[in-house]
Amino acid sequence: MTENDSERNSPSASAPRPEAGPDTQTAKTKASGGALFVVATPIGNLGDITLRAIKVLGEVDLIACEDTRRTARLLATHGIRKPLVSYFEHNELKRVPELVERLKHGAAIALVSDAGTPAISDPGYRLVRAALDAGCRVLSVPGPSALTAALSIAGLPTDRFCFEGFLPARSAARKKILTALKHESRTIVFFEAARRLGEALSEMAEIFGADRQAAIVREVSKIYEETLRGTLGDLVAAGAQLKGEVTLIVAGAAETKIPASDAAGLTVEALREAGMGLKQASDLVAQITGRSRREVYQEALRKAARTSDSGGAEEE
Protein backbone atom coordinates (compact mmCIF):
# COMPACT_ATOMS: atom_id res chain seq x y z
CA MET A 1 0.00 0.00 0.00
CA THR A 2 1.41 3.45 -0.93
CA GLU A 3 1.41 6.50 1.32
CA ASN A 4 -1.42 8.02 -0.71
CA ASP A 5 -3.40 4.78 -0.42
CA SER A 6 -2.88 4.91 3.34
CA GLU A 7 -4.22 8.45 3.48
CA ARG A 8 -7.26 7.52 1.41
CA ASN A 9 -8.02 4.59 3.73
CA SER A 10 -7.44 6.56 6.91
CA PRO A 11 -10.47 7.10 9.20
CA SER A 12 -9.85 10.85 8.91
CA ALA A 13 -10.16 10.78 5.11
CA SER A 14 -13.15 12.45 3.50
CA ALA A 15 -14.71 9.19 2.22
CA PRO A 16 -18.45 8.86 2.94
CA ARG A 17 -19.22 7.21 6.26
CA PRO A 18 -21.89 4.53 6.81
CA GLU A 19 -25.20 5.96 7.96
CA ALA A 20 -26.80 4.90 11.22
CA GLY A 21 -29.79 2.60 10.72
CA PRO A 22 -33.26 4.02 11.35
CA ASP A 23 -34.67 3.64 14.84
CA THR A 24 -38.23 2.50 15.42
CA GLN A 25 -39.69 5.99 15.82
CA THR A 26 -38.08 7.25 12.61
CA ALA A 27 -39.26 4.18 10.73
CA LYS A 28 -42.83 4.61 11.91
CA THR A 29 -43.01 8.26 10.90
CA LYS A 30 -41.62 7.53 7.41
CA ALA A 31 -43.84 4.51 6.76
CA SER A 32 -47.45 4.84 5.70
CA GLY A 33 -48.35 2.68 8.68
CA GLY A 34 -46.00 1.02 11.12
CA ALA A 35 -42.76 -0.80 10.44
CA LEU A 36 -41.75 -4.45 10.45
CA PHE A 37 -38.18 -5.12 11.58
CA VAL A 38 -36.74 -8.46 10.46
CA VAL A 39 -34.22 -9.08 13.23
CA ALA A 40 -31.43 -11.67 13.11
CA THR A 41 -30.64 -13.33 16.44
CA PRO A 42 -27.75 -15.57 17.58
CA ILE A 43 -27.49 -19.08 16.14
CA GLY A 44 -25.51 -20.34 19.11
CA ASN A 45 -23.27 -17.86 20.87
CA LEU A 46 -25.42 -15.21 22.60
CA GLY A 47 -22.57 -12.72 22.19
CA ASP A 48 -23.27 -12.62 18.44
CA ILE A 49 -26.33 -10.39 18.79
CA THR A 50 -25.76 -6.90 17.39
CA LEU A 51 -26.10 -3.64 19.30
CA ARG A 52 -28.76 -2.50 16.84
CA ALA A 53 -30.77 -5.69 17.33
CA ILE A 54 -30.80 -5.08 21.10
CA LYS A 55 -31.90 -1.48 20.53
CA VAL A 56 -34.69 -2.40 18.12
CA LEU A 57 -35.99 -5.25 20.28
CA GLY A 58 -36.09 -2.84 23.22
CA GLU A 59 -38.07 -0.20 21.32
CA VAL A 60 -40.69 -2.09 19.27
CA ASP A 61 -44.29 -2.45 20.40
CA LEU A 62 -44.45 -6.19 19.81
CA ILE A 63 -42.15 -9.10 18.96
CA ALA A 64 -43.38 -11.97 16.76
CA CYS A 65 -41.31 -15.10 17.38
CA GLU A 66 -41.24 -18.83 16.69
CA ASP A 67 -40.97 -19.84 20.34
CA THR A 68 -42.02 -17.28 22.94
CA ARG A 69 -40.13 -19.07 25.73
CA ARG A 70 -36.87 -19.13 23.81
CA THR A 71 -37.15 -15.49 22.78
CA ALA A 72 -38.08 -14.51 26.35
CA ARG A 73 -34.78 -16.01 27.57
CA LEU A 74 -32.84 -14.02 24.97
CA LEU A 75 -34.62 -10.81 25.93
CA ALA A 76 -34.05 -11.43 29.65
CA THR A 77 -30.31 -11.67 28.98
CA HIS A 78 -30.42 -8.04 27.82
CA GLY A 79 -32.99 -6.77 30.32
CA ILE A 80 -35.74 -6.37 27.71
CA ARG A 81 -39.42 -6.86 28.52
CA LYS A 82 -41.78 -6.67 25.55
CA PRO A 83 -45.07 -8.31 24.54
CA LEU A 84 -44.46 -11.51 22.58
CA VAL A 85 -46.74 -13.28 20.12
CA SER A 86 -46.08 -16.69 18.60
CA TYR A 87 -45.46 -16.80 14.86
CA PHE A 88 -44.49 -20.17 13.42
CA GLU A 89 -45.16 -22.44 10.47
CA HIS A 90 -48.49 -23.84 11.70
CA ASN A 91 -50.14 -20.55 12.73
CA GLU A 92 -48.57 -18.32 10.07
CA LEU A 93 -51.67 -17.99 7.88
CA LYS A 94 -53.82 -17.00 10.87
CA ARG A 95 -51.27 -14.65 12.40
CA VAL A 96 -50.28 -12.65 9.29
CA PRO A 97 -53.57 -10.67 8.97
CA GLU A 98 -53.50 -9.84 12.69
CA LEU A 99 -49.95 -8.52 12.57
CA VAL A 100 -50.49 -6.57 9.35
CA GLU A 101 -53.55 -4.90 10.87
CA ARG A 102 -51.41 -3.72 13.78
CA LEU A 103 -48.75 -2.48 11.37
CA LYS A 104 -51.36 -0.49 9.45
CA HIS A 105 -52.36 1.20 12.71
CA GLY A 106 -48.79 2.36 13.33
CA ALA A 107 -47.22 -0.41 15.40
CA ALA A 108 -43.53 -1.24 15.23
CA ILE A 109 -43.14 -5.03 15.18
CA ALA A 110 -39.97 -7.12 15.30
CA LEU A 111 -39.91 -10.53 13.63
CA VAL A 112 -37.41 -13.05 15.00
CA SER A 113 -36.85 -16.77 14.52
CA ASP A 114 -35.47 -19.24 17.05
CA ALA A 115 -31.98 -18.63 15.67
CA GLY A 116 -30.45 -16.75 12.77
CA THR A 117 -32.21 -14.64 10.16
CA PRO A 118 -36.01 -14.93 9.78
CA ALA A 119 -37.42 -16.14 6.44
CA ILE A 120 -34.26 -18.12 5.60
CA SER A 121 -35.63 -21.68 5.94
CA ASP A 122 -37.78 -20.22 8.72
CA PRO A 123 -41.20 -18.52 8.81
CA GLY A 124 -41.28 -14.91 7.69
CA TYR A 125 -41.79 -14.61 3.94
CA ARG A 126 -45.59 -14.42 4.11
CA LEU A 127 -45.54 -11.68 6.75
CA VAL A 128 -42.91 -9.65 4.88
CA ARG A 129 -44.89 -9.93 1.62
CA ALA A 130 -48.19 -9.02 3.29
CA ALA A 131 -46.62 -6.03 5.08
CA LEU A 132 -45.19 -4.72 1.81
CA ASP A 133 -48.52 -5.20 0.03
CA ALA A 134 -50.20 -3.19 2.80
CA GLY A 135 -47.81 -0.29 2.25
CA CYS A 136 -45.88 -0.78 5.48
CA ARG A 137 -42.14 -0.33 5.73
CA VAL A 138 -40.02 -3.48 6.12
CA LEU A 139 -36.49 -3.10 7.51
CA SER A 140 -33.63 -5.52 7.97
CA VAL A 141 -31.64 -5.73 11.19
CA PRO A 142 -28.89 -8.01 9.84
CA GLY A 143 -26.79 -10.38 11.86
CA PRO A 144 -26.12 -14.10 12.33
CA SER A 145 -26.97 -16.59 9.59
CA ALA A 146 -25.97 -20.25 9.55
CA LEU A 147 -25.91 -20.07 5.75
CA THR A 148 -23.24 -17.39 5.41
CA ALA A 149 -21.34 -18.47 8.52
CA ALA A 150 -20.83 -22.00 7.19
CA LEU A 151 -20.12 -20.84 3.65
CA SER A 152 -17.41 -18.46 4.86
CA ILE A 153 -15.36 -21.22 6.54
CA ALA A 154 -16.04 -24.18 4.23
CA GLY A 155 -13.05 -23.54 2.01
CA LEU A 156 -15.14 -23.89 -1.16
CA PRO A 157 -15.80 -21.21 -3.82
CA THR A 158 -18.06 -18.42 -2.56
CA ASP A 159 -18.21 -16.16 -5.62
CA ARG A 160 -21.32 -18.00 -6.85
CA PHE A 161 -23.54 -20.24 -4.75
CA CYS A 162 -27.14 -21.40 -4.42
CA PHE A 163 -29.10 -22.25 -1.29
CA GLU A 164 -31.42 -25.28 -1.30
CA GLY A 165 -32.57 -25.22 2.33
CA PHE A 166 -33.66 -28.55 3.85
CA LEU A 167 -33.84 -31.56 1.55
CA PRO A 168 -37.01 -33.73 1.65
CA ALA A 169 -37.07 -36.42 4.33
CA ARG A 170 -38.09 -39.16 1.88
CA SER A 171 -35.33 -40.71 -0.19
CA ALA A 172 -37.23 -40.71 -3.50
CA ALA A 173 -38.03 -37.00 -3.30
CA ARG A 174 -34.52 -36.22 -2.13
CA LYS A 175 -32.93 -38.09 -5.05
CA LYS A 176 -35.15 -36.25 -7.53
CA ILE A 177 -33.86 -32.89 -6.29
CA LEU A 178 -30.25 -34.06 -6.17
CA THR A 179 -30.49 -35.36 -9.73
CA ALA A 180 -31.76 -31.95 -10.87
CA LEU A 181 -28.72 -30.37 -9.16
CA LYS A 182 -26.17 -32.80 -10.59
CA HIS A 183 -24.86 -30.33 -13.19
CA GLU A 184 -25.15 -27.20 -11.02
CA SER A 185 -21.81 -25.41 -11.32
CA ARG A 186 -22.29 -23.11 -8.34
CA THR A 187 -21.42 -24.13 -4.77
CA ILE A 188 -24.55 -25.63 -3.21
CA VAL A 189 -25.61 -25.06 0.42
CA PHE A 190 -28.05 -27.32 2.26
CA PHE A 191 -29.48 -27.44 5.77
CA GLU A 192 -29.95 -30.97 7.08
CA ALA A 193 -30.85 -32.80 10.27
CA ALA A 194 -27.90 -34.92 11.39
CA ARG A 195 -30.09 -38.04 11.69
CA ARG A 196 -30.58 -37.96 7.90
CA LEU A 197 -27.11 -36.70 7.00
CA GLY A 198 -25.48 -40.08 6.38
CA GLU A 199 -28.21 -41.15 3.98
CA ALA A 200 -28.20 -37.78 2.20
CA LEU A 201 -24.41 -37.84 1.79
CA SER A 202 -24.54 -41.38 0.43
CA GLU A 203 -27.10 -40.33 -2.19
CA MET A 204 -25.04 -37.25 -3.09
CA ALA A 205 -21.94 -39.39 -3.55
CA GLU A 206 -23.94 -41.65 -5.84
CA ILE A 207 -25.49 -38.84 -7.90
CA PHE A 208 -22.83 -36.09 -7.81
CA GLY A 209 -19.85 -38.44 -7.69
CA ALA A 210 -17.92 -39.66 -4.63
CA ASP A 211 -14.97 -37.37 -5.40
CA ARG A 212 -16.98 -34.10 -5.23
CA GLN A 213 -15.56 -31.84 -2.49
CA ALA A 214 -17.82 -30.90 0.44
CA ALA A 215 -17.82 -29.55 3.98
CA ILE A 216 -20.06 -30.27 6.97
CA VAL A 217 -20.38 -27.42 9.48
CA ARG A 218 -21.93 -28.39 12.81
CA GLU A 219 -22.78 -26.41 15.95
CA VAL A 220 -21.46 -23.20 14.38
CA SER A 221 -20.53 -20.51 16.97
CA LYS A 222 -21.14 -22.98 19.85
CA ILE A 223 -18.62 -24.65 22.19
CA TYR A 224 -18.43 -27.82 20.10
CA GLU A 225 -18.29 -26.15 16.69
CA GLU A 226 -16.89 -28.59 14.16
CA THR A 227 -16.16 -28.51 10.42
CA LEU A 228 -15.44 -31.68 8.46
CA ARG A 229 -13.97 -31.27 4.98
CA GLY A 230 -13.29 -33.85 2.28
CA THR A 231 -14.94 -35.66 -0.60
CA LEU A 232 -18.55 -36.78 -0.41
CA GLY A 233 -17.34 -40.38 -0.36
CA ASP A 234 -15.05 -39.68 2.58
CA LEU A 235 -17.71 -37.81 4.56
CA VAL A 236 -20.46 -40.45 4.39
CA ALA A 237 -19.27 -42.47 7.39
CA ALA A 238 -18.42 -39.42 9.51
CA GLY A 239 -21.73 -37.74 8.73
CA ALA A 240 -23.71 -40.72 9.96
CA GLN A 241 -22.26 -40.23 13.47
CA LEU A 242 -23.11 -36.55 13.94
CA LYS A 243 -25.92 -35.07 16.05
CA GLY A 244 -27.94 -31.87 15.84
CA GLU A 245 -28.53 -29.73 12.77
CA VAL A 246 -25.78 -29.12 10.27
CA THR A 247 -25.05 -26.98 7.25
CA LEU A 248 -23.70 -28.92 4.28
CA ILE A 249 -21.72 -27.18 1.54
CA VAL A 250 -21.03 -29.06 -1.70
CA ALA A 251 -18.74 -27.91 -4.49
CA GLY A 252 -20.41 -27.23 -7.82
CA ALA A 253 -19.99 -29.50 -10.80
CA ALA A 254 -16.99 -28.90 -13.02
CA GLU A 255 -18.05 -27.04 -16.15
CA THR A 256 -17.66 -29.34 -19.13
CA LYS A 257 -15.94 -27.83 -22.14
CA ILE A 258 -17.38 -29.04 -25.43
CA PRO A 259 -15.32 -28.70 -28.62
CA ALA A 260 -16.68 -26.17 -31.11
CA SER A 261 -17.06 -28.94 -33.71
CA ASP A 262 -19.43 -30.76 -31.35
CA ALA A 263 -21.33 -27.68 -30.21
CA ALA A 264 -23.05 -27.19 -33.55
CA GLY A 265 -24.98 -30.42 -33.16
CA LEU A 266 -25.81 -29.90 -29.48
CA THR A 267 -29.53 -29.54 -28.84
CA VAL A 268 -31.77 -29.18 -25.82
CA GLU A 269 -33.53 -32.38 -26.82
CA ALA A 270 -30.27 -34.37 -26.86
CA LEU A 271 -29.31 -33.08 -23.44
CA ARG A 272 -32.74 -33.92 -22.04
CA GLU A 273 -32.47 -37.45 -23.39
CA ALA A 274 -29.18 -37.66 -21.46
CA GLY A 275 -31.05 -36.82 -18.25
CA MET A 276 -30.67 -33.04 -17.96
CA GLY A 277 -33.64 -30.84 -17.01
CA LEU A 278 -35.22 -28.50 -19.56
CA LYS A 279 -33.99 -25.28 -17.97
CA GLN A 280 -30.46 -26.56 -17.38
CA ALA A 281 -30.28 -27.92 -20.93
CA SER A 282 -31.49 -24.61 -22.34
CA ASP A 283 -28.95 -22.66 -20.27
CA LEU A 284 -26.09 -24.89 -21.43
CA VAL A 285 -27.03 -24.66 -25.12
CA ALA A 286 -27.34 -20.87 -24.80
CA GLN A 287 -23.95 -20.63 -23.13
CA ILE A 288 -22.21 -22.70 -25.81
CA THR A 289 -23.94 -21.19 -28.85
CA GLY A 290 -24.03 -17.60 -27.63
CA ARG A 291 -27.80 -17.37 -28.08
CA SER A 292 -30.18 -15.76 -25.60
CA ARG A 293 -31.18 -18.08 -22.75
CA ARG A 294 -34.78 -16.94 -23.06
CA GLU A 295 -34.79 -17.59 -26.81
CA VAL A 296 -33.41 -21.12 -26.42
CA TYR A 297 -35.79 -21.92 -23.54
CA GLN A 298 -38.89 -20.63 -25.36
CA GLU A 299 -37.92 -22.57 -28.49
CA ALA A 300 -37.53 -25.74 -26.42
CA LEU A 301 -40.97 -25.19 -24.86
CA ARG A 302 -42.55 -24.83 -28.30
CA LYS A 303 -40.90 -28.03 -29.50
CA ALA A 304 -42.04 -29.84 -26.35
CA ALA A 305 -45.61 -28.62 -26.94
CA ARG A 306 -45.55 -29.85 -30.54
CA THR A 307 -44.23 -33.23 -29.38
CA SER A 308 -47.01 -33.43 -26.80
CA ASP A 309 -49.69 -32.48 -29.33
CA SER A 310 -48.48 -35.16 -31.71
CA GLY A 311 -48.87 -37.83 -29.05
CA GLY A 312 -45.30 -38.02 -27.76
CA ALA A 313 -44.64 -38.12 -24.03
CA GLU A 314 -42.79 -35.03 -22.87
CA GLU A 315 -41.59 -34.84 -19.31
CA GLU A 316 -41.82 -31.52 -17.48
Secondary structure as GFF3:
##gff-version 3
##sequence-region A 1 316
A	DSSP	alpha_helix	3	8	.	.	.	ID=ss1
A	DSSP	alpha_helix	24	30	.	.	.	ID=ss2
A	DSSP	beta_strand	35	39	.	.	.	ID=ss3
A	DSSP	three_ten_helix	46	48	.	.	.	ID=ss4
A	DSSP	alpha_helix	51	59	.	.	.	ID=ss5
A	DSSP	beta_strand	62	65	.	.	.	ID=ss6
A	DSSP	alpha_helix	68	77	.	.	.	ID=ss7
A	DSSP	beta_strand	84	86	.	.	.	ID=ss8
A	DSSP	alpha_helix	92	104	.	.	.	ID=ss9
A	DSSP	beta_strand	108	112	.	.	.	ID=ss10
A	DSSP	alpha_helix	125	133	.	.	.	ID=ss11
A	DSSP	beta_strand	137	141	.	.	.	ID=ss12
A	DSSP	alpha_helix	146	153	.	.	.	ID=ss13
A	DSSP	beta_strand	161	166	.	.	.	ID=ss14
A	DSSP	alpha_helix	171	180	.	.	.	ID=ss15
A	DSSP	beta_strand	187	193	.	.	.	ID=ss16
A	DSSP	alpha_helix	194	208	.	.	.	ID=ss17
A	DSSP	beta_strand	213	218	.	.	.	ID=ss18
A	DSSP	beta_strand	226	231	.	.	.	ID=ss19
A	DSSP	alpha_helix	232	239	.	.	.	ID=ss20
A	DSSP	beta_strand	245	250	.	.	.	ID=ss21
A	DSSP	alpha_helix	260	263	.	.	.	ID=ss22
A	DSSP	alpha_helix	268	273	.	.	.	ID=ss23
A	DSSP	alpha_helix	278	289	.	.	.	ID=ss24
A	DSSP	alpha_helix	293	309	.	.	.	ID=ss25
###
